[in-house]
Amino acid sequence: MKRIHILGLGAGDMDQLPLGVYRSLKNADSLFLRTKEHPVINELEKEGINFISFDSVYEKHDQFQAVYEEISNSLLEEALLKGNITYAVPGHPLVAEQTVQLLLEIASEKGVEIEIGGGQSFLDALFQALKIDPIDGFQLLDGTCLKKDEMEVKQHVIIGQVYDQFVASEVKLTLMDILPYDYDIYIVTAAGSQYERIKKVPLFELDREVELNNLTSVYIPPVRDETILYKRFSKLRRIIAELRGPNGCPWDKKQTHESLKKYVIEEAYELIEAINEEDTDHIIEELGDVLLQVLLHAQIGEDEGFFSIDDVVEGLSEKMVRRHPHVFGQTIAETEEDVLKNWQAIKQEEKGIEEESLLDQVGKSLPNLMAAAEIQKKAAKVGFDWEEVGSAWEKVKEEIREFEIEAEKNSDKMANEFGDVLFAIVNIARFYKIDPEEALYETNQKFRRRFSYVEKKVKESGKPFEDFRLEQLDQFWDEAKEKGL
């Protein structure tokens, strides 16, 4: 059977290389190296050992995955051609070696056997060089595909594959999303060998280190300052749990789902106000307040033993994937209308029951102005609608006349007829693609601004409101209008 014998060159020089690995390298008929940039190779070259390296492959591709795939495929071709070959990599073959993992996945399909011949991992030497105990918890991450969401910065973090300035720059930018720009980190090269170097630098200087190579790792000490963790969702979750804990806040501890209902509505409207103001800082603050309500409800659920924020996140993730088959599956949806149809069909299938009415889809807790708009939209979808806006205007006039008649009689039907007027006006808004809730919000804000101006003018006069006639107050109002308030 064809075979690839994979050896590890260790983390440093010849003094660290096991005797068995050395003999295998010396006796190899066909020796391939992922890279010749390694202290051991310098010594082997002096001894006349021949090899072929794949350093040139790195220049051919923009993505590391493509590099690893070409190296793996080339090795398999050589093994099929020559029968037995030896492949040497830095460190240990099974630690941070993507080409080895690719070979293990696909070699058997090609009829090639993979034999791992060992070698010293750089981790032992690195722990010794930095004098850290991994029992505290540590992560070993790949600098070529670093993801900030996967990092546990309260543990020791070791980032390998930081072998050039480009990778170092990408690592720096990722880390600066979660750590202060001047957070102290360590650049460790050739740990445990005579070439060992450890350099402490502030994070922002990581990519200014000119001596980076394939024996370089970056070490990030555990974060001890809790304020640095404020960006982490897990930290926020712990804060909320503490607020409701035995030694927490009396107000937070007494809250229930019922008592918090009003705050959910209040915070949602304050967020809308911030969006309307196009104030980014205010939007961030109000989104935080909305998130606070979500976390408080989730913590109450956890305290009562019914559910936690994990269940909320899991349910939402499942629903988003399930209801977007055009993104996560094979369904095709080219327009927004296609997406909405799919969404409703999937939603109906999930419920497993036939709705008695289209209007059952309209949330019963919506503000009534928004509910009216949604009700009319649902009815219009099945053709229960005026064909043109002129008929809708006639309906508004009809409802106003009916309200006037009941108002003249001071009838019990006044409120009912007034509701009909509002409902008809909402229908007009729909024809003109106006959101009635938003429109009324803008009018309320406009009234606030202009009335504040009237109050200001009255206060400047030194007289009370009662001393002004309506005509005079209207004049102040008109001034506010002219000023664009």
C-alpha positions as CSV (number, residue, x, y, z in Angstrom):
1,M,0.0,0.0,0.0
2,K,1.1,3.5,-0.8
3,R,2.2,5.5,2.3
4,I,3.0,9.0,3.5
5,H,5.2,9.0,6.7
6,I,4.6,12.4,8.4
7,L,7.2,13.7,10.8
8,G,7.4,16.7,13.1
9,L,10.5,18.9,13.1
10,G,9.8,20.3,16.6
11,A,9.6,23.9,17.7
12,G,13.2,24.8,17.6
13,D,16.7,23.5,16.6
14,M,18.4,20.1,16.4
15,D,18.8,19.8,20.2
16,Q,15.0,19.4,20.5
17,L,14.7,16.9,17.6
18,P,14.0,13.3,18.8
19,L,16.6,10.8,17.7
20,G,14.0,8.6,15.9
21,V,12.7,11.5,13.9
22,Y,16.3,12.5,13.0
23,R,17.1,9.0,11.7
24,S,13.8,8.9,9.7
25,L,14.7,12.2,8.0
26,K,18.2,11.0,7.3
27,N,17.0,7.8,5.8
28,A,14.1,9.2,3.7
29,D,14.3,8.5,0.0
30,S,11.7,11.2,-0.9
31,L,11.6,14.0,1.6
32,F,9.0,16.8,1.3
33,L,8.8,19.9,3.6
34,R,5.8,22.2,4.0
35,T,8.5,24.9,4.5
36,K,12.2,24.9,4.7
37,E,12.2,28.0,7.0
38,H,13.0,26.0,10.1
39,P,16.2,25.8,12.2
40,V,16.4,22.0,11.9
41,I,16.5,22.3,8.1
42,N,19.6,24.5,8.2
43,E,21.4,21.7,10.0
44,L,20.1,19.0,7.8
45,E,21.2,20.8,4.7
46,K,24.7,20.9,6.0
47,E,24.6,17.1,6.4
48,G,23.7,16.8,2.7
49,I,20.1,15.7,3.1
50,N,18.0,16.4,0.0
51,F,14.4,17.6,0.1
52,I,11.7,19.4,-1.8
53,S,9.8,22.2,-0.1
54,F,6.4,23.8,-0.8
55,D,7.4,27.3,0.0
56,S,6.6,28.4,-3.6
57,V,3.0,27.3,-3.3
58,Y,2.3,30.1,-0.8
59,E,3.1,32.7,-3.5
60,K,0.5,31.3,-5.9
61,H,-2.6,31.7,-3.7
62,D,-4.4,34.5,-1.8
63,Q,-6.1,32.1,0.6
64,F,-4.3,29.7,2.9
65,Q,-6.9,27.0,2.4
66,A,-6.0,26.9,-1.3
67,V,-2.3,26.5,-0.3
68,Y,-3.0,23.6,2.0
69,E,-5.2,21.9,-0.5
70,E,-2.5,22.1,-3.2
71,I,0.2,20.8,-0.9
72,S,-2.0,17.9,0.2
73,N,-2.9,16.9,-3.4
74,S,0.7,17.1,-4.5
75,L,1.8,14.8,-1.7
76,L,-0.9,12.3,-2.6
77,E,0.2,12.3,-6.2
78,E,3.8,11.8,-5.2
79,A,2.8,8.9,-2.9
80,L,0.8,7.2,-5.7
81,L,3.8,7.7,-8.1
82,K,6.6,6.7,-5.7
83,G,4.9,4.4,-3.2
84,N,6.4,5.7,0.0
85,I,7.3,9.3,0.8
86,T,8.2,11.3,3.9
87,Y,6.6,14.7,4.7
88,A,8.0,16.9,7.5
89,V,6.3,19.8,9.1
90,P,7.2,22.3,11.9
91,G,6.2,21.3,15.5
92,H,4.1,18.2,15.9
93,P,2.1,16.9,12.8
94,L,-1.2,16.9,14.8
95,V,-0.9,20.4,16.3
96,A,-1.9,23.3,14.1
97,E,-1.1,21.5,10.8
98,Q,-4.0,21.9,8.3
99,T,-2.2,20.0,5.6
100,V,-2.0,16.9,7.8
101,Q,-5.7,17.1,8.7
102,L,-6.5,17.3,5.0
103,L,-4.4,14.3,4.3
104,L,-6.1,12.3,7.1
105,E,-9.5,13.1,5.6
106,I,-8.8,12.2,1.9
107,A,-5.8,9.8,1.8
108,S,-7.8,6.6,2.4
109,E,-10.0,7.4,-0.6
110,K,-6.9,7.5,-2.8
111,G,-5.5,4.3,-1.4
112,V,-2.8,6.0,0.6
113,E,-1.9,5.2,4.2
114,I,-0.9,8.0,6.6
115,E,1.6,7.2,9.3
116,I,2.3,9.9,12.0
117,G,5.9,9.7,13.2
118,G,5.7,12.2,16.0
119,G,7.8,15.2,16.8
120,Q,7.8,17.8,19.6
121,S,4.9,20.3,19.8
122,F,5.7,23.9,20.3
123,L,3.2,24.1,23.1
124,D,5.4,22.5,25.8
125,A,8.3,24.8,25.0
126,L,6.0,27.8,24.8
127,F,4.4,27.1,28.2
128,Q,7.9,26.7,29.7
129,A,9.2,29.9,28.0
130,L,6.2,32.0,29.3
131,K,6.1,30.2,32.6
132,I,2.3,29.6,32.5
133,D,0.3,26.7,33.7
134,P,-2.3,25.5,31.1
135,I,-4.5,24.0,33.8
136,D,-5.9,27.5,34.2
137,G,-7.5,27.0,30.8
138,F,-6.0,28.0,27.4
139,Q,-7.0,28.2,23.8
140,L,-4.8,27.5,20.8
141,L,-6.1,29.3,17.7
142,D,-5.1,29.7,14.1
143,G,-4.0,33.3,13.2
144,T,-4.9,32.8,9.6
145,C,-8.6,32.3,10.4
146,L,-9.1,34.0,13.8
147,K,-12.7,34.7,14.9
148,K,-13.3,37.0,17.8
149,D,-16.5,35.3,18.8
150,E,-14.6,32.1,19.5
151,M,-12.1,33.7,21.9
152,E,-12.2,33.2,25.6
153,V,-10.0,36.1,26.7
154,K,-10.3,35.2,30.4
155,Q,-8.0,32.2,29.6
156,H,-4.5,32.0,28.2
157,V,-4.8,32.5,24.4
158,I,-2.1,31.3,22.1
159,I,-2.3,32.2,18.4
160,G,-0.2,30.2,16.0
161,Q,0.5,30.6,12.3
162,V,1.4,34.3,12.8
163,Y,4.3,34.0,10.4
164,D,4.2,37.3,8.4
165,Q,3.1,40.9,8.7
166,F,-0.1,40.4,6.8
167,V,-1.3,37.7,9.2
168,A,-0.1,39.8,12.2
169,S,-2.1,42.7,10.9
170,E,-5.3,40.6,10.6
171,V,-4.8,39.2,14.1
172,K,-4.3,42.7,15.5
173,L,-7.5,44.1,14.0
174,T,-9.5,41.1,15.3
175,L,-8.0,41.5,18.8
176,M,-8.6,45.2,18.9
177,D,-12.3,44.6,18.5
178,I,-12.3,43.0,22.0
179,L,-9.2,44.3,23.8
180,P,-7.8,47.8,24.4
181,Y,-5.4,48.9,21.7
182,D,-2.5,49.1,24.2
183,Y,-3.1,45.7,25.9
184,D,0.2,43.9,26.5
185,I,0.8,40.8,24.5
186,Y,3.8,38.6,23.8
187,I,5.5,37.6,20.6
188,V,7.2,34.3,21.0
189,T,9.6,32.8,18.4
190,A,11.4,29.5,18.4
191,A,10.4,28.7,22.0
192,G,12.8,26.3,23.8
193,S,15.6,26.6,21.3
194,Q,18.8,28.6,21.2
195,Y,17.0,31.1,18.9
196,E,14.2,31.7,21.4
197,R,12.9,35.2,21.6
198,I,10.1,36.6,23.7
199,K,9.0,40.2,23.1
200,K,6.4,42.1,25.1
201,V,4.6,44.7,23.0
202,P,1.3,46.7,23.2
203,L,-1.3,45.2,20.9
204,F,-1.2,48.0,18.3
205,E,2.5,47.2,17.6
206,L,1.9,43.5,16.7
207,D,2.2,44.0,13.0
208,R,5.3,46.2,13.3
209,E,7.4,43.3,14.4
210,V,9.7,42.6,11.5
211,E,11.1,39.2,12.7
212,L,7.9,37.2,12.4
213,N,8.3,33.7,10.9
214,N,6.7,30.3,10.9
215,L,8.0,29.6,14.4
216,T,6.2,32.7,15.8
217,S,3.2,32.5,18.1
218,V,1.3,35.3,19.9
219,Y,0.4,35.0,23.5
220,I,-2.4,37.0,25.0
221,P,-2.5,36.9,28.9
222,P,-5.8,36.3,30.5
223,V,-7.9,39.5,31.0
224,R,-8.2,40.4,34.7
225,D,-9.8,43.8,34.3
226,E,-13.5,43.1,34.3
227,T,-14.3,46.4,32.5
228,I,-12.5,45.1,29.4
229,L,-15.1,42.4,29.2
230,Y,-18.0,44.8,29.0
231,K,-18.2,44.1,25.2
232,R,-18.8,40.4,25.8
233,F,-22.3,39.1,25.9
234,S,-21.4,36.6,28.6
235,K,-20.3,39.4,30.9
236,L,-23.6,41.2,30.4
237,R,-25.4,38.0,31.2
238,R,-23.5,37.6,34.5
239,I,-24.2,41.2,35.4
240,I,-28.0,40.7,35.0
241,A,-27.8,37.4,37.0
242,E,-26.0,39.3,39.8
243,L,-28.5,42.1,39.8
244,R,-31.2,39.5,40.5
245,G,-29.0,37.4,42.8
246,P,-29.1,37.2,46.6
247,N,-27.0,40.3,47.0
248,G,-28.4,42.1,44.0
249,C,-30.7,45.1,43.5
250,P,-34.0,45.2,45.4
251,W,-35.8,46.6,42.4
252,D,-34.5,44.0,39.9
253,K,-35.1,41.1,42.3
254,K,-38.8,41.9,42.7
255,Q,-39.6,42.2,38.9
256,T,-41.8,39.7,37.1
257,H,-42.8,39.2,33.5
258,E,-46.0,41.0,34.3
259,S,-44.3,44.0,36.0
260,L,-41.8,44.5,33.1
261,K,-44.4,44.6,30.3
262,K,-44.8,48.3,30.3
263,Y,-41.0,48.8,30.1
264,V,-40.7,46.6,26.9
265,I,-43.2,49.0,25.2
266,E,-41.6,52.1,26.6
267,E,-38.0,51.1,25.5
268,A,-39.2,50.0,22.0
269,Y,-40.7,53.5,21.5
270,E,-37.6,55.2,22.8
271,L,-35.6,53.2,20.3
272,I,-37.9,54.4,17.5
273,E,-37.4,58.0,18.6
274,A,-33.6,57.5,18.4
275,I,-33.9,56.0,14.9
276,N,-36.1,58.9,13.8
277,E,-33.5,61.4,15.2
278,E,-30.8,59.5,13.3
279,D,-28.7,59.8,16.4
280,T,-26.3,56.8,16.4
281,D,-25.2,57.2,20.0
282,H,-28.8,57.4,21.1
283,I,-29.7,54.3,19.0
284,I,-26.9,52.3,20.7
285,E,-28.1,53.4,24.1
286,E,-31.7,52.5,23.4
287,L,-30.8,49.2,21.7
288,G,-29.1,48.4,25.0
289,D,-32.2,49.2,26.9
290,V,-34.3,46.9,24.7
291,L,-31.7,44.2,25.2
292,L,-31.8,44.7,28.9
293,Q,-35.5,43.9,28.9
294,V,-34.9,40.7,26.9
295,L,-32.2,39.6,29.4
296,L,-34.3,40.5,32.4
297,H,-37.2,38.3,31.2
298,A,-34.7,35.5,30.3
299,Q,-33.1,35.7,33.8
300,I,-36.5,35.6,35.4
301,G,-37.2,32.5,33.4
302,E,-33.9,30.9,34.5
303,D,-34.5,31.9,38.2
304,E,-37.9,30.2,38.0
305,G,-36.5,27.2,36.3
306,F,-38.5,27.4,33.1
307,F,-36.0,28.7,30.5
308,S,-32.8,30.7,30.0
309,I,-31.3,33.1,27.4
310,D,-29.8,30.0,25.9
311,D,-33.2,28.7,25.0
312,V,-34.2,32.1,23.6
313,V,-31.1,32.2,21.4
314,E,-31.4,28.6,20.3
315,G,-35.1,29.0,19.4
316,L,-34.3,32.2,17.4
317,S,-31.4,30.6,15.6
318,E,-33.5,27.6,14.6
319,K,-36.3,29.8,13.5
320,M,-34.1,32.0,11.3
321,V,-32.5,29.1,9.6
322,R,-35.8,27.3,9.2
323,R,-37.7,30.3,7.8
324,H,-34.9,31.3,5.4
325,P,-34.5,28.2,3.2
326,H,-33.5,30.5,0.3
327,V,-30.4,31.3,2.3
328,F,-29.7,28.2,4.3
329,G,-31.3,25.6,2.0
330,Q,-32.2,25.0,-1.6
331,T,-35.3,27.1,-2.0
332,I,-35.2,29.9,-4.5
333,A,-36.6,33.4,-3.5
334,E,-35.7,36.2,-5.9
335,T,-38.0,38.9,-4.6
336,E,-39.1,40.3,-1.3
337,E,-42.6,39.0,-2.0
338,D,-41.3,35.5,-2.5
339,V,-39.5,35.7,0.9
340,L,-42.7,36.9,2.6
341,K,-44.8,34.1,1.0
342,N,-42.3,31.5,2.1
343,W,-42.2,32.9,5.6
344,Q,-45.9,32.8,6.0
345,A,-46.2,29.3,4.6
346,I,-43.5,28.0,6.9
347,K,-45.0,29.8,9.8
348,Q,-48.4,28.2,9.1
349,E,-46.8,24.8,8.8
350,E,-45.0,25.2,12.1
351,K,-48.2,26.0,13.9
352,G,-49.8,22.9,12.5
353,I,-53.3,24.4,12.8
354,E,-55.6,26.0,10.3
355,E,-56.2,29.7,11.2
356,E,-59.9,30.6,11.3
357,S,-59.2,34.0,9.8
358,L,-56.5,35.8,8.0
359,L,-56.7,38.4,10.7
360,D,-55.5,35.9,13.3
361,Q,-52.0,36.7,11.9
362,V,-52.3,40.2,13.3
363,G,-50.8,40.5,16.8
364,K,-53.5,41.1,19.4
365,S,-51.1,43.2,21.5
366,L,-50.1,45.7,18.8
367,P,-50.9,49.4,19.3
368,N,-54.3,49.9,17.7
369,L,-53.2,52.3,15.0
370,M,-50.6,49.7,13.9
371,A,-53.2,46.9,14.2
372,A,-55.6,48.8,12.0
373,A,-53.0,49.1,9.3
374,E,-52.1,45.4,9.5
375,I,-55.8,44.3,9.4
376,Q,-56.4,46.4,6.3
377,K,-53.3,45.0,4.6
378,K,-54.4,41.4,5.2
379,A,-57.8,42.1,3.9
380,A,-56.5,43.8,0.8
381,K,-54.3,40.8,-0.1
382,V,-57.5,38.7,-0.8
383,G,-59.2,41.5,-2.7
384,F,-61.3,43.1,0.0
385,D,-60.2,46.6,-0.8
386,W,-61.1,49.7,-2.8
387,E,-59.7,49.7,-6.3
388,E,-58.6,53.3,-6.1
389,V,-58.0,55.9,-3.4
390,G,-61.0,58.1,-4.5
391,S,-63.4,55.5,-3.0
392,A,-61.4,55.4,0.1
393,W,-61.7,59.2,0.4
394,E,-65.4,59.0,0.0
395,K,-65.5,56.5,2.9
396,V,-63.6,58.9,5.1
397,K,-66.2,61.6,4.3
398,E,-69.0,59.2,5.0
399,E,-67.6,58.3,8.4
400,I,-67.0,61.9,9.4
401,R,-70.6,62.7,8.5
402,E,-71.8,59.8,10.6
403,F,-69.7,60.9,13.5
404,E,-71.0,64.5,13.2
405,I,-74.6,63.2,13.4
406,E,-73.9,61.2,16.6
407,A,-71.9,64.1,18.1
408,E,-74.8,66.5,17.6
409,K,-77.0,64.1,19.5
410,N,-74.3,63.5,22.1
411,S,-75.0,59.8,21.4
412,D,-73.5,56.7,23.0
413,K,-72.4,55.8,19.5
414,M,-69.9,58.7,19.2
415,A,-66.9,56.7,20.3
416,N,-67.8,53.9,17.9
417,E,-68.2,56.4,15.0
418,F,-65.0,58.2,15.9
419,G,-63.2,54.8,15.7
420,D,-64.6,54.4,12.2
421,V,-63.2,57.7,11.2
422,L,-59.7,56.7,12.4
423,F,-59.9,53.3,10.7
424,A,-60.9,55.0,7.4
425,I,-58.0,57.5,7.7
426,V,-55.6,54.6,8.3
427,N,-56.8,53.1,5.0
428,I,-56.0,56.4,3.2
429,A,-52.4,56.1,4.7
430,R,-52.1,52.6,3.3
431,F,-53.0,53.8,-0.3
432,Y,-50.2,56.4,-0.1
433,K,-47.8,54.0,1.6
434,I,-47.6,56.1,4.8
435,D,-47.1,54.4,8.1
436,P,-49.9,55.8,10.3
437,E,-48.0,55.1,13.5
438,E,-44.9,56.9,12.2
439,A,-46.9,59.8,10.8
440,L,-48.7,60.3,14.1
441,Y,-45.4,60.1,16.0
442,E,-43.9,62.9,13.8
443,T,-47.0,65.0,14.4
444,N,-46.8,64.5,18.1
445,Q,-43.1,65.5,18.0
446,K,-43.9,68.6,16.0
447,F,-46.7,69.6,18.4
448,R,-44.2,69.2,21.3
449,R,-41.6,71.5,19.6
450,R,-44.1,74.2,18.7
451,F,-45.9,74.1,22.1
452,S,-42.5,74.3,23.8
453,Y,-41.9,77.5,21.9
454,V,-45.3,78.9,23.0
455,E,-44.4,78.0,26.6
456,K,-41.0,79.8,26.2
457,K,-42.6,83.0,24.9
458,V,-45.2,83.0,27.7
459,K,-42.4,82.5,30.2
460,E,-40.4,85.4,28.7
461,S,-43.4,87.7,29.1
462,G,-43.5,87.1,32.9
463,K,-47.2,86.5,32.7
464,P,-49.2,83.3,33.3
465,F,-50.9,81.4,30.5
466,E,-54.3,82.6,31.8
467,D,-53.5,86.2,30.8
468,F,-53.2,85.3,27.1
469,R,-56.0,85.1,24.7
470,L,-56.0,82.1,22.3
471,E,-55.3,84.5,19.4
472,Q,-52.1,85.6,21.1
473,L,-51.0,82.1,21.7
474,D,-51.8,81.2,18.1
475,Q,-49.5,84.0,17.1
476,F,-46.6,82.4,19.0
477,W,-47.6,79.1,17.4
478,D,-47.3,80.7,13.9
479,E,-43.9,82.1,14.9
480,A,-42.7,78.6,15.8
481,K,-44.1,77.3,12.5
482,E,-42.2,80.0,10.5
483,K,-39.0,79.0,12.3
484,G,-39.4,75.5,11.1
485,L,-40.1,74.0,14.5
